[in-house]
Amino acid sequence: MKTIYNIICTICVICGLTACSDFLEEQVPQATLTQDEVKNPEYIDNVLISAYAGLVTIEDMNASFSLWNYDTRSDDAYVGGSDFSDGEPFHRLEKSSGVMTTDWPFSSIWTRFYNYLSRVSLSLDILASADQGNATIQQRTAEMKFLRAYGHFQLKRLFKKIPFVNKPNMTEEDYNNLSNTEYTNDEGWQQIINDLEDAYAVLPATQTEKGRPTKAACAAFLAKVYLYKAYRQDDANSNQVTAVNEADLQKVVDYTNSALYAGYGLEPDMHNNFRPEEQYENGKESLWAIQYSKNDGTVYGNLNFSNRLIVPCIPKVHDSGCDFYKPSHNLVDAYRTNSDGLPLLDNYADVDYTVGSNQTVDPRLFVTVGVPGTPYMFNPGFMISESNAWSRSGGTFGYFVSLKQNVDPALSDSYLFLCDSQWASSMNRIVFRYADVLLMRAEALAQLGQAAEAITLVNQVRDRAAKMATNSVVSNYPTKYSVHFAVGKYNGSYSKDDAMKIIKMERRLELALESERFFDLVRWGDAATVINKYYASESEKMNFLVGSQFTANKNEYLPIPWEQMAASNGHYTQNCGQW
């Protein structure tokens, strides 16, 4: 066992934060730990850093934990880049055609997640050997179970049929004999829930060290997993939703009770959630965020490299921007509003939105998407235009750019670092935020027949959007860039189906380009219908989508990578879809 401790300590990294006090700050690699030292909470934290560091160091811009690469399967974004050979497997994904089990990104992200889970598993084994009566040991165990749940959750959203690394003291033989069908789909979600409920019972209401999960973060995570579990997909030969489970929905309601989120709420300006400055990091809307920093004593710092490819071309500033993750026309048009300031739920894509027109839009558009005729990252020194200077592909993937993941180039002295000709930032990535909690609760209530209460919660989110017209980073856009804001509230009486249509649209508007959209569509059982409708309309504007076809009971999940199937000794079963 001493060897294991040596291995773990070897992969501990120097990490830190400039934005807040953090437990990763000023940590140094440790040498060999004795059996007695391993049982001491003072030493154990140095070991567990390797598990937390896995959230950062395992990430790669091509296999990002943020999953932006995989959100391009939705109607929110195109892959982008220079051409179709640039990130070719992802271009096949966005067209839902030609996807192969041998495509390198699938095995890459699978391997990275399981490397991360192995760190967590080893950490849990070490904790199990320590004093179980010690409160610190109990809390650290809860944190590791939270992290294990996170890894399994992301893998399950991507691949559906996954092996679970959830048993103590696993040997090499144990790993080699893991099956990805040991649990049914429903049982798989329950494995994740089991870890989270164990963690929830122990985690404190607050953490002095940012980046560690709190009880509220765990509640939000539990709500999300129960919401996925509620939409049952238990037919082994299908990805269709067969039922919506009311008991699971009630758990969502329980874990989104406002009493569990004391001290949290909506930021007055949604953009505050996506700013790198110290005063905005880990704000009141951020329930749990992966922490990054620039200055920690290492060469490149503990920077967020996962979003490097998203940076656009910026004339005379960053001409070599990779320009991936391009917002779609469909997403931009979804922010159009009617005379009452409400979304055009059914016909928003009939007309394209353009800056300077008389069309009214939700202000959230401009904190989500950089639109030609407006500034990039709200800096008037960088005006976006429909030109090759702003498009690496010459307009093949349009001229919109994503904003939530990027940072104002003027902040490069403090929050950006140019590494290998590409920018990385110190901005945290919020995994769970309070707006999502409100919308999850609204969805569960609507499905349980409580439409009126559900719409009240939607209106809370829309009220923040309405106030952004006069109190936000884009509040001067009407006078400076000839845009027209209009955000109204829903005031009618709505059926369950109507309420669900409203909530689905609100989730899209609020959480766009945060890598939730595609997974929402799959969870609801809407993916084939929505995405094929998107292909039909969007291909009239974007020729590269002509001929795209989403195949139900196949394209909802990635295939189990060929490399993993081949190495499983027959213990893995391929997802349905004739891969």
C-alpha positions as CSV (number, residue, x, y, z in Angstrom):
1,M,0.0,0.0,0.0
2,K,2.9,2.3,0.6
3,T,3.6,2.3,-3.1
4,I,0.1,3.7,-3.7
5,Y,0.7,6.6,-1.4
6,N,3.9,7.3,-3.2
7,I,2.1,7.4,-6.5
8,I,-0.6,9.7,-5.3
9,C,1.8,12.1,-3.8
10,T,3.9,12.2,-6.9
11,I,0.9,13.5,-8.9
12,C,0.0,16.2,-6.4
13,V,0.5,19.5,-8.1
14,I,1.1,23.1,-7.0
15,C,-2.2,24.9,-7.4
16,G,-3.6,28.1,-6.1
17,L,-6.1,31.0,-6.4
18,T,-5.7,34.7,-6.8
19,A,-9.4,35.3,-6.5
20,C,-10.0,33.9,-3.1
21,S,-8.7,31.8,-0.2
22,D,-8.3,28.3,-1.5
23,F,-7.2,25.0,-0.1
24,L,-5.0,24.3,-3.1
25,E,-3.0,27.5,-2.5
26,E,0.6,27.1,-1.4
27,Q,0.5,23.3,-1.4
28,V,3.7,21.5,-2.3
29,P,4.4,18.0,-3.6
30,Q,4.8,15.6,-0.8
31,A,7.3,12.8,-0.4
32,T,6.5,9.4,1.0
33,L,3.9,9.2,3.7
34,T,4.1,6.5,6.3
35,Q,1.1,4.5,7.4
36,D,0.7,6.7,10.6
37,E,1.0,9.9,8.6
38,V,-1.7,8.8,6.2
39,K,-4.1,8.5,9.0
40,N,-3.4,12.1,10.1
41,P,-5.8,14.7,8.7
42,E,-2.9,17.1,8.6
43,Y,-1.2,15.0,5.9
44,I,-4.3,13.6,4.2
45,D,-5.2,16.9,2.7
46,N,-1.9,16.9,0.8
47,V,-2.9,13.6,-0.7
48,L,-6.5,14.6,-1.6
49,I,-5.2,17.6,-3.6
50,S,-4.4,15.2,-6.4
51,A,-8.2,14.4,-6.7
52,Y,-9.1,18.0,-6.7
53,A,-6.3,18.9,-9.1
54,G,-7.7,16.3,-11.5
55,L,-10.5,18.7,-12.2
56,V,-7.9,21.0,-13.6
57,T,-4.8,19.1,-14.7
58,I,-6.7,16.3,-16.5
59,E,-8.6,18.8,-18.6
60,D,-7.5,19.4,-22.2
61,M,-8.8,21.8,-24.7
62,N,-9.8,18.9,-27.0
63,A,-11.3,16.8,-24.2
64,S,-12.7,19.4,-22.0
65,F,-14.7,18.7,-18.8
66,S,-16.7,21.8,-19.7
67,L,-18.1,19.7,-22.6
68,W,-18.4,22.6,-25.0
69,N,-17.2,20.3,-27.7
70,Y,-20.2,18.1,-27.2
71,D,-22.7,20.9,-26.9
72,T,-22.2,21.5,-30.6
73,R,-24.5,18.5,-31.1
74,S,-27.4,20.8,-30.0
75,D,-29.1,23.6,-31.9
76,D,-27.1,26.2,-29.9
77,A,-23.8,26.2,-31.7
78,Y,-21.6,25.1,-34.6
79,V,-18.2,23.6,-34.0
80,G,-16.4,26.3,-35.9
81,G,-12.6,26.4,-36.5
82,S,-10.9,27.0,-39.8
83,D,-12.7,24.3,-41.8
84,F,-14.3,20.8,-41.5
85,S,-11.0,19.1,-41.1
86,D,-10.3,21.2,-38.1
87,G,-11.7,19.1,-35.2
88,E,-13.2,16.7,-37.8
89,P,-14.9,14.3,-35.4
90,F,-16.8,17.1,-33.8
91,H,-18.1,18.3,-37.2
92,R,-19.4,14.8,-37.7
93,L,-21.1,15.0,-34.3
94,E,-22.8,18.3,-35.1
95,K,-24.2,16.7,-38.3
96,S,-25.1,13.5,-36.5
97,S,-23.5,11.5,-39.3
98,G,-20.4,9.6,-39.9
99,V,-19.6,9.3,-36.2
100,M,-17.3,6.4,-35.5
101,T,-16.3,4.4,-32.5
102,T,-12.7,5.0,-33.4
103,D,-12.9,8.8,-33.3
104,W,-10.1,10.0,-31.0
105,P,-12.1,12.5,-28.8
106,F,-14.3,9.8,-27.4
107,S,-11.5,7.6,-26.0
108,S,-9.6,10.7,-24.9
109,I,-12.4,12.1,-22.7
110,W,-13.3,8.6,-21.5
111,T,-9.7,8.0,-20.4
112,R,-9.3,11.4,-18.8
113,F,-12.5,11.0,-16.7
114,Y,-11.5,7.5,-15.5
115,N,-8.0,8.8,-14.7
116,Y,-9.7,11.4,-12.6
117,L,-12.0,8.8,-11.0
118,S,-9.0,6.6,-10.1
119,R,-7.5,9.6,-8.2
120,V,-10.7,10.0,-6.3
121,S,-11.0,6.2,-5.6
122,L,-7.5,6.0,-4.2
123,S,-8.2,9.1,-2.0
124,L,-11.3,7.4,-0.6
125,D,-9.3,4.2,0.1
126,I,-6.8,6.3,2.1
127,L,-9.5,8.1,4.0
128,A,-11.1,4.8,4.9
129,S,-7.9,3.8,6.7
130,A,-7.9,6.9,8.8
131,D,-9.8,7.7,12.1
132,Q,-13.5,7.5,11.1
133,G,-14.4,9.4,14.3
134,N,-12.5,12.5,13.2
135,A,-14.8,15.2,11.8
136,T,-12.2,16.3,9.2
137,I,-11.9,12.8,7.9
138,Q,-15.7,12.6,7.6
139,Q,-15.9,15.8,5.7
140,R,-13.1,15.0,3.3
141,T,-14.7,11.6,2.6
142,A,-17.9,13.5,1.8
143,E,-16.0,15.8,-0.6
144,M,-14.5,12.8,-2.4
145,K,-17.9,11.2,-2.8
146,F,-19.1,14.5,-4.3
147,L,-16.2,14.4,-6.7
148,R,-16.8,10.8,-7.6
149,A,-20.4,11.5,-8.3
150,Y,-19.3,14.4,-10.6
151,G,-17.1,12.2,-12.7
152,H,-19.7,9.4,-13.0
153,F,-22.4,12.0,-13.8
154,Q,-20.5,13.6,-16.7
155,L,-19.6,10.2,-18.1
156,K,-23.2,8.9,-17.9
157,R,-24.5,12.0,-19.7
158,L,-22.0,11.4,-22.5
159,F,-22.0,7.6,-22.8
160,K,-25.0,6.3,-20.9
161,K,-23.6,2.7,-20.4
162,I,-20.6,3.2,-18.1
163,P,-18.6,1.2,-15.6
164,F,-18.8,2.6,-12.1
165,V,-15.6,2.9,-10.0
166,N,-17.4,2.7,-6.7
167,K,-15.9,-0.1,-4.7
168,P,-13.2,0.1,-2.1
169,N,-9.6,-1.1,-2.6
170,M,-10.0,-2.0,-6.2
171,T,-7.2,-4.1,-7.7
172,E,-6.0,-4.1,-11.3
173,E,-8.1,-7.3,-11.8
174,D,-11.2,-5.5,-10.4
175,Y,-10.7,-2.7,-12.9
176,N,-10.2,-5.2,-15.7
177,N,-13.5,-7.0,-14.9
178,L,-15.7,-3.9,-14.6
179,S,-18.9,-4.1,-16.7
180,N,-20.8,-1.2,-18.2
181,T,-24.1,-3.0,-17.8
182,E,-23.8,-4.0,-14.1
183,Y,-26.5,-1.5,-13.4
184,T,-29.6,-0.6,-15.4
185,N,-29.9,3.1,-16.5
186,D,-32.1,3.8,-13.5
187,E,-29.7,2.0,-11.1
188,G,-26.8,3.9,-12.6
189,W,-28.3,7.2,-11.6
190,Q,-29.0,5.8,-8.2
191,Q,-25.3,4.9,-7.7
192,I,-24.5,8.6,-8.3
193,I,-27.3,9.6,-5.9
194,N,-26.0,7.3,-3.2
195,D,-22.6,9.1,-3.2
196,L,-24.3,12.5,-3.1
197,E,-26.7,11.6,-0.3
198,D,-23.8,10.3,1.8
199,A,-22.0,13.6,1.1
200,Y,-25.1,15.7,1.8
201,A,-25.4,14.3,5.3
202,V,-21.9,15.5,6.2
203,L,-21.0,18.6,4.1
204,P,-21.1,21.9,6.0
205,A,-23.3,24.8,5.1
206,T,-20.2,27.0,4.3
207,Q,-16.6,26.3,3.4
208,T,-13.8,28.8,4.3
209,E,-11.8,27.4,1.4
210,K,-13.4,28.1,-1.9
211,G,-13.7,25.1,-4.3
212,R,-14.7,22.6,-1.7
213,P,-18.4,21.7,-2.1
214,T,-21.0,22.8,0.4
215,K,-24.3,21.3,1.5
216,A,-26.1,23.7,-0.9
217,A,-23.9,22.6,-3.8
218,C,-24.6,19.0,-3.0
219,A,-28.4,19.8,-2.8
220,A,-28.2,21.3,-6.3
221,F,-26.3,18.4,-7.6
222,L,-28.8,15.9,-6.1
223,A,-31.7,17.9,-7.7
224,K,-30.0,17.6,-11.1
225,V,-29.3,13.9,-10.9
226,Y,-32.8,13.2,-9.7
227,L,-34.2,15.2,-12.6
228,Y,-32.2,13.1,-15.0
229,K,-33.3,9.9,-13.3
230,A,-37.0,11.0,-13.4
231,Y,-37.0,10.7,-17.2
232,R,-36.7,6.9,-17.4
233,Q,-34.8,5.4,-20.3
234,D,-34.6,1.8,-19.1
235,D,-35.3,0.0,-22.4
236,A,-31.9,-1.5,-23.2
237,N,-32.6,-1.3,-26.9
238,S,-33.8,2.3,-26.9
239,N,-32.9,5.8,-25.7
240,Q,-36.6,6.9,-25.6
241,V,-38.2,8.3,-22.5
242,T,-40.7,5.6,-21.3
243,A,-42.0,7.4,-18.2
244,V,-41.5,10.4,-15.9
245,N,-41.3,9.3,-12.3
246,E,-43.1,11.4,-9.8
247,A,-41.1,10.2,-6.8
248,D,-37.9,11.4,-8.4
249,L,-39.6,14.7,-9.3
250,Q,-40.6,15.1,-5.7
251,K,-36.9,14.7,-4.7
252,V,-36.1,17.5,-7.1
253,V,-38.6,19.7,-5.3
254,D,-37.2,18.7,-1.9
255,Y,-33.6,19.5,-2.9
256,T,-34.4,22.8,-4.5
257,N,-36.3,24.2,-1.4
258,S,-35.2,27.8,-1.0
259,A,-34.4,27.1,2.7
260,L,-31.4,25.0,1.6
261,Y,-29.9,28.0,-0.3
262,A,-29.5,30.7,2.4
263,G,-27.0,33.3,1.2
264,Y,-27.4,32.4,-2.5
265,G,-29.5,34.1,-5.1
266,L,-29.4,35.7,-8.6
267,E,-26.7,38.2,-9.5
268,P,-28.3,41.5,-10.5
269,D,-26.4,41.3,-13.8
270,M,-26.1,37.8,-15.2
271,H,-22.7,38.7,-16.7
272,N,-21.3,38.9,-13.1
273,N,-21.2,35.0,-13.2
274,F,-18.8,35.1,-16.1
275,R,-16.2,37.7,-15.0
276,P,-12.7,36.9,-13.9
277,E,-12.2,39.8,-11.4
278,E,-11.8,38.8,-7.8
279,Q,-14.9,40.7,-6.7
280,Y,-17.1,38.5,-9.0
281,E,-15.6,35.1,-8.5
282,N,-17.5,32.7,-6.3
283,G,-20.4,35.1,-6.1
284,K,-23.9,34.6,-4.6
285,E,-25.2,32.7,-7.7
286,S,-22.2,30.3,-7.8
287,L,-23.0,27.1,-5.8
288,W,-19.9,25.3,-6.9
289,A,-17.2,26.3,-9.3
290,I,-13.9,24.8,-10.6
291,Q,-11.2,27.2,-9.4
292,Y,-8.5,28.7,-11.6
293,S,-5.8,31.2,-11.1
294,K,-2.9,32.9,-13.0
295,N,-0.2,33.5,-10.4
296,D,0.6,30.4,-8.3
297,G,4.4,30.2,-8.9
298,T,4.3,27.8,-11.8
299,V,5.2,28.6,-15.4
300,Y,1.7,29.0,-16.8
301,G,-0.3,29.0,-13.6
302,N,-3.4,27.1,-12.7
303,L,-5.2,28.4,-15.8
304,N,-8.3,27.3,-17.5
305,F,-7.0,25.8,-20.7
306,S,-10.3,24.0,-21.5
307,N,-11.7,27.0,-23.3
308,R,-8.7,28.1,-25.3
309,L,-10.2,27.0,-28.6
310,I,-13.3,29.2,-28.1
311,V,-11.3,32.5,-28.3
312,P,-12.3,34.2,-31.7
313,C,-10.0,36.0,-34.0
314,I,-9.7,39.6,-32.7
315,P,-8.2,42.0,-35.2
316,K,-4.8,43.4,-34.2
317,V,-5.1,41.7,-30.8
318,H,-5.4,37.9,-31.3
319,D,-5.4,37.2,-35.0
320,S,-4.7,33.5,-34.4
321,G,-7.8,32.9,-32.3
322,C,-9.1,29.4,-33.0
323,D,-12.8,30.5,-33.3
324,F,-14.5,27.3,-32.2
325,Y,-17.9,27.0,-30.5
326,K,-19.8,29.4,-32.8
327,P,-23.3,30.4,-31.7
328,S,-26.0,29.4,-34.2
329,H,-28.5,31.6,-35.9
330,N,-31.1,29.5,-34.3
331,L,-29.9,30.4,-30.8
332,V,-29.6,34.1,-31.6
333,D,-33.1,34.1,-33.0
334,A,-34.5,32.4,-29.9
335,Y,-33.9,35.6,-27.9
336,R,-36.4,37.5,-30.1
337,T,-39.5,38.6,-28.2
338,N,-43.1,39.6,-29.1
339,S,-44.9,42.8,-28.2
340,D,-45.4,41.6,-24.6
341,G,-41.7,40.9,-24.2
342,L,-42.2,37.1,-24.3
343,P,-40.3,34.6,-26.3
344,L,-41.6,33.5,-29.7
345,L,-41.9,29.9,-28.6
346,D,-42.9,28.4,-31.9
347,N,-41.8,30.7,-34.7
348,Y,-38.7,32.5,-33.5
349,A,-36.6,31.0,-36.3
350,D,-38.8,32.4,-39.1
351,V,-36.9,35.7,-39.2
352,D,-33.2,36.3,-38.4
353,Y,-32.3,38.9,-35.8
354,T,-30.0,41.7,-36.8
355,V,-28.6,44.6,-34.8
356,G,-30.3,47.9,-35.8
357,S,-33.6,46.3,-36.8
358,N,-36.9,47.1,-35.0
359,Q,-37.0,43.6,-33.5
360,T,-37.1,43.4,-29.7
361,V,-34.8,40.9,-27.9
362,D,-34.0,39.6,-24.5
363,P,-30.9,41.4,-23.1
364,R,-29.4,38.0,-22.2
365,L,-28.6,37.6,-25.9
366,F,-25.8,40.1,-25.6
367,V,-24.1,38.6,-22.5
368,T,-24.2,35.2,-24.2
369,V,-23.4,35.9,-27.9
370,G,-21.1,38.4,-29.5
371,V,-23.2,39.8,-32.4
372,P,-21.8,41.8,-35.3
373,G,-22.5,45.5,-34.7
374,T,-21.8,45.2,-30.9
375,P,-18.5,45.1,-28.9
376,Y,-16.7,41.9,-28.1
377,M,-16.7,41.4,-24.4
378,F,-18.5,44.7,-23.9
379,N,-15.3,46.6,-24.9
380,P,-16.1,49.2,-27.6
381,G,-12.4,49.0,-28.7
382,F,-13.3,45.6,-30.2
383,M,-16.3,45.9,-32.5
384,I,-17.5,42.7,-34.0
385,S,-18.1,42.7,-37.8
386,E,-19.1,40.4,-40.5
387,S,-15.6,40.2,-41.9
388,N,-12.8,37.7,-42.4
389,A,-10.9,39.6,-39.7
390,W,-13.4,38.2,-37.2
391,S,-13.9,34.8,-38.7
392,R,-11.2,32.2,-39.1
393,S,-13.4,30.3,-41.6
394,G,-14.3,33.2,-43.9
395,G,-17.9,33.1,-42.6
396,T,-18.4,29.3,-43.2
397,F,-19.6,29.0,-39.6
398,G,-21.0,32.5,-39.3
399,Y,-19.9,35.6,-37.5
400,F,-21.3,35.2,-34.0
401,V,-18.9,34.5,-31.1
402,S,-19.4,33.0,-27.7
403,L,-19.0,35.3,-24.7
404,K,-19.6,33.4,-21.4
405,Q,-16.3,31.5,-21.5
406,N,-14.2,34.4,-22.7
407,V,-12.5,37.4,-21.1
408,D,-12.0,41.0,-22.2
409,P,-8.7,41.2,-24.0
410,A,-8.0,44.5,-22.1
411,L,-7.6,42.4,-19.0
412,S,-4.7,40.4,-20.4
413,D,-2.3,41.8,-17.8
414,S,-4.3,40.3,-15.0
415,Y,-6.5,37.5,-16.1
416,L,-5.2,36.2,-19.4
417,F,-2.0,34.4,-20.3
418,L,-0.7,33.8,-23.9
419,C,0.5,30.3,-24.0
420,D,1.6,28.6,-27.3
421,S,-0.1,31.4,-29.2
422,Q,-3.4,30.8,-27.5
423,W,-5.1,32.4,-24.6
424,A,-5.9,30.7,-21.3
425,S,-7.7,32.6,-18.5
426,S,-7.9,32.5,-14.7
427,M,-11.7,32.7,-14.7
428,N,-13.5,30.0,-12.7
429,R,-16.0,27.8,-14.3
430,I,-19.4,27.6,-12.5
431,V,-20.7,24.1,-12.5
432,F,-23.9,24.7,-10.5
433,R,-25.6,28.1,-10.3
434,Y,-28.7,29.3,-8.6
435,A,-30.7,30.2,-11.7
436,D,-30.4,26.5,-12.7
437,V,-31.8,25.5,-9.3
438,L,-34.9,27.7,-9.8
439,L,-35.5,26.3,-13.3
440,M,-35.0,22.7,-12.1
441,R,-37.6,23.3,-9.4
442,A,-39.9,24.9,-11.9
443,E,-39.6,21.9,-14.2
444,A,-40.3,19.4,-11.5
445,L,-43.3,21.3,-10.2
446,A,-44.7,21.6,-13.8
447,Q,-44.4,17.9,-14.3
448,L,-46.2,17.3,-11.0
449,G,-49.1,19.4,-12.2
450,Q,-48.2,22.6,-10.2
451,A,-48.0,24.9,-13.3
452,A,-48.8,28.2,-11.5
453,E,-46.0,27.8,-9.0
454,A,-43.6,26.7,-11.7
455,I,-44.3,29.8,-13.8
456,T,-43.7,32.0,-10.7
457,L,-40.2,30.6,-10.6
458,V,-39.7,31.2,-14.3
459,N,-40.7,34.8,-13.7
460,Q,-38.1,35.2,-11.1
461,V,-35.4,34.4,-13.7
462,R,-37.1,36.6,-16.2
463,D,-37.3,39.5,-13.8
464,R,-33.5,39.5,-13.5
465,A,-33.4,39.5,-17.3
466,A,-35.8,42.5,-17.5
467,K,-33.8,44.5,-15.0
468,M,-30.7,43.9,-17.1
469,A,-32.1,46.3,-19.6
470,T,-31.4,49.2,-17.2
471,N,-28.8,47.7,-14.8
472,S,-26.2,45.6,-16.5
473,V,-23.1,45.6,-18.7
474,V,-25.4,45.8,-21.8
475,S,-27.8,48.5,-20.5
476,N,-26.3,51.1,-22.8
477,Y,-26.8,49.0,-25.9
478,P,-30.1,50.5,-26.9
479,T,-28.6,54.0,-27.1
480,K,-25.2,53.1,-28.5
481,Y,-26.0,50.2,-30.8
482,S,-29.7,50.6,-31.8
483,V,-31.0,47.4,-30.1
484,H,-34.4,47.2,-28.5
485,F,-34.9,45.2,-25.3
486,A,-38.2,43.8,-24.1
487,V,-38.7,41.2,-21.4
488,G,-42.1,40.5,-20.0
489,K,-43.5,38.0,-17.4
490,Y,-46.0,35.2,-18.0
491,N,-49.3,36.2,-16.5
492,G,-51.8,33.6,-17.8
493,S,-53.1,30.3,-16.7
494,Y,-51.1,27.4,-18.2
495,S,-51.6,23.7,-18.7
496,K,-48.8,21.3,-17.8
497,D,-47.8,21.0,-21.4
498,D,-47.7,24.8,-21.9
499,A,-45.7,25.3,-18.7
500,M,-43.2,22.7,-19.9
501,K,-42.8,24.5,-23.2
502,I,-42.2,27.7,-21.4
503,I,-39.6,26.2,-19.0
504,K,-37.8,24.4,-21.8
505,M,-37.3,27.7,-23.6
506,E,-36.3,29.5,-20.5
507,R,-33.6,26.9,-19.7
508,R,-32.3,27.5,-23.2
509,L,-32.2,31.3,-22.9
510,E,-30.7,31.3,-19.4
511,L,-28.2,28.5,-19.7
512,A,-27.2,28.8,-23.4
513,L,-23.6,27.9,-24.1
514,E,-23.1,26.4,-20.7
515,S,-23.2,22.9,-22.1
516,E,-26.6,22.0,-20.9
517,R,-28.8,22.2,-24.0
518,F,-28.0,18.9,-25.7
519,F,-28.2,16.9,-22.5
520,D,-31.6,18.6,-21.7
521,L,-33.0,17.6,-25.1
522,V,-31.9,14.0,-24.5
523,R,-33.2,13.9,-21.0
524,W,-36.6,15.2,-22.2
525,G,-36.7,12.8,-25.1
526,D,-36.9,15.7,-27.5
527,A,-33.5,15.4,-29.2
528,A,-34.5,13.8,-32.5
529,T,-37.6,16.1,-33.0
530,V,-35.8,19.4,-32.1
531,I,-32.5,18.8,-33.8
532,N,-34.0,17.5,-37.0
533,K,-36.3,20.6,-37.1
534,Y,-33.2,22.7,-36.5
535,Y,-31.3,20.9,-39.4
536,A,-34.2,21.6,-41.7
537,S,-34.4,25.3,-41.0
538,E,-30.7,26.1,-40.2
539,S,-29.4,24.3,-43.4
540,E,-31.1,27.1,-45.4
541,K,-28.6,29.5,-43.9
542,M,-25.6,27.2,-43.2
543,N,-24.9,25.0,-46.2
544,F,-22.7,22.6,-44.3
545,L,-25.7,21.3,-42.4
546,V,-27.5,20.1,-45.6
547,G,-28.1,16.4,-45.4
548,S,-27.7,16.2,-41.6
549,Q,-30.0,13.7,-39.9
550,F,-30.3,12.9,-36.2
551,T,-31.1,9.2,-35.7
552,A,-33.3,8.4,-32.7
553,N,-32.0,5.6,-30.5
554,K,-28.5,6.2,-31.7
555,N,-27.3,9.8,-31.6
556,E,-28.4,10.6,-28.1
557,Y,-25.2,9.2,-26.7
558,L,-21.7,8.7,-27.8
559,P,-20.6,5.2,-28.8
560,I,-18.4,3.3,-26.3
561,P,-14.9,3.9,-27.8
562,W,-13.5,1.1,-29.8
563,E,-10.3,1.1,-27.8
564,Q,-12.3,0.6,-24.6
565,M,-14.5,-2.1,-26.0
566,A,-11.4,-4.0,-27.3
567,A,-9.7,-3.8,-23.9
568,S,-12.7,-4.8,-21.8
569,N,-12.3,-8.5,-22.3
570,G,-15.9,-8.7,-23.4
571,H,-17.2,-6.9,-20.3
572,Y,-18.5,-3.9,-22.1
573,T,-21.7,-3.7,-24.2
574,Q,-22.0,-1.1,-27.0
575,N,-24.8,1.5,-26.9
576,C,-27.8,0.9,-29.2
577,G,-27.6,2.3,-32.7
578,Q,-25.7,-0.2,-34.8
579,W,-22.3,1.4,-34.2
